[in-house]
């Protein structure tokens, strides 16, 4: 009987397969390892933000205790957040400026911080649209 191999955790975002690739699909289907969340911490997200956007702290604690990986849904959330953070970093050129912008209330979205929208695809696409507007000089 053939055994299925599970991919090791990429240590940096550049080690992840490109978006839209079959390799990335396989990683998500396997469930990313929980240590990939360190990339979000390296990008400046707080433990609370990671808990709100990807996986609740209590669930993460249990997952780590049992040596389990993220679920498909959690893996997708992780990739969504990292995708927006990487794009935002290219737009702002500075992680501190990006995080300040993401955390600031925005009148265009009823005074919610853009960071709060990254938990689902629709919200993330809205934030990406805002970032495109900033890149194009339309939105600030």
C-alpha positions in Angstrom: 0.0 0.0 0.0 1.4 3.4 -1.0 1.7 6.0 1.8 0.8 9.5 1.1 3.4 12.1 1.9 2.5 15.3 3.5 4.4 18.4 2.4 6.6 20.2 4.8 5.7 23.7 6.0 7.0 26.5 3.7 9.0 28.8 6.0 8.5 32.0 3.9 5.8 33.1 1.5 8.3 32.8 -1.3 8.5 29.1 -0.6 4.8 28.6 -1.2 3.8 27.5 -4.6 2.4 30.3 -6.8 -1.3 31.1 -6.4 -3.4 29.1 -8.8 -0.9 26.2 -9.0 -1.7 22.5 -8.4 1.0 22.3 -5.8 -0.7 25.0 -3.7 -4.1 23.2 -4.1 -2.4 20.0 -2.7 -1.0 22.0 0.3 -4.5 23.4 1.1 -6.1 20.0 0.7 -3.5 18.4 3.1 -4.1 21.3 5.5 -1.2 23.7 6.1 0.9 23.1 9.2 0.0 25.3 12.1 3.6 26.7 12.2 2.8 28.6 8.9 0.9 31.1 11.2 4.4 32.4 12.2 4.5 34.1 8.8 1.5 36.2 9.9 3.3 37.1 13.1 6.4 38.0 11.1 4.2 40.3 9.0 3.1 42.1 12.2 -0.3 40.5 12.9 -1.2 40.1 16.6 -2.2 36.8 18.1 -5.7 38.3 18.5 -5.9 39.2 14.8 -4.7 35.8 13.7 -7.4 34.3 16.0 -10.1 36.5 14.4 -9.0 35.9 10.8 -7.7 32.4 10.6 -8.1 30.1 13.7 -9.4 30.8 17.2 -6.7 30.6 19.8 -8.3 27.7 21.7 -8.7 25.7 18.5 -5.1 26.3 17.7 -4.0 25.2 21.1 -5.9 21.9 20.7 -4.7 21.4 17.1 -1.0 21.9 18.3 -1.5 19.5 21.2 -2.8 16.8 18.9 -0.2 17.5 16.2 -2.9 18.3 13.7 -2.7 20.6 10.7 -5.0 23.5 9.7 -8.3 22.5 8.1 -8.9 23.3 4.4 -11.0 26.3 5.5 -8.3 27.6 7.8 -5.6 27.0 5.2 -7.7 29.1 2.7 -8.1 31.8 5.3 -4.4 31.9 5.9 -3.6 32.1 2.2 -6.2 34.9 1.8 -4.7 37.0 4.5 -1.1 36.5 3.4 -2.1 37.3 -0.2 -3.6 40.6 0.9 -0.7 41.4 3.2 1.8 40.8 0.5 -0.1 42.9 -2.0 -0.5 45.6 0.6 3.2 45.6 1.3 3.9 46.1 -2.4 1.4 49.0 -2.5 2.7 50.7 0.7 6.3 49.7 0.6 6.4 49.5 4.4 4.7 47.0 6.7 4.2 49.6 9.5 2.3 51.9 7.1 0.3 48.9 5.8 -0.7 47.7 9.2 -1.6 51.2 10.4 -3.9 51.5 7.3 -5.4 48.1 7.8 -6.2 48.8 11.5 -7.6 52.3 11.0 -11.4 52.8 10.9 -12.4 53.6 7.3 -15.4 55.8 6.7 -16.0 54.1 3.3 -16.8 50.8 5.1 -18.9 52.2 8.0 -15.8 53.0 10.1 -14.7 49.4 10.2 -11.0 48.7 9.9 -10.0 47.0 6.6 -8.3 44.3 8.6 -11.7 43.2 10.0 -12.8 42.3 6.4 -10.0 39.8 5.7 -11.9 36.9 7.3 -13.8 36.0 4.2 -13.3 36.2 0.4 -15.8 39.0 -0.3 -14.2 41.2 2.4 -10.7 40.4 1.2 -11.6 41.3 -2.4 -13.0 44.6 -1.2 -9.7 45.3 0.6 -7.7 44.3 -2.4 -9.9 46.8 -4.4 -9.0 49.5 -1.9 -5.4 48.7 -2.3 -5.6 48.9 -6.1 -7.2 52.3 -5.6 -4.3 53.4 -3.4 -1.8 52.1 -6.0 -3.6 54.0 -8.7 -3.9 57.2 -6.6 -7.7 57.0 -6.4 -8.2 55.9 -2.8 -6.3 56.8 0.4 
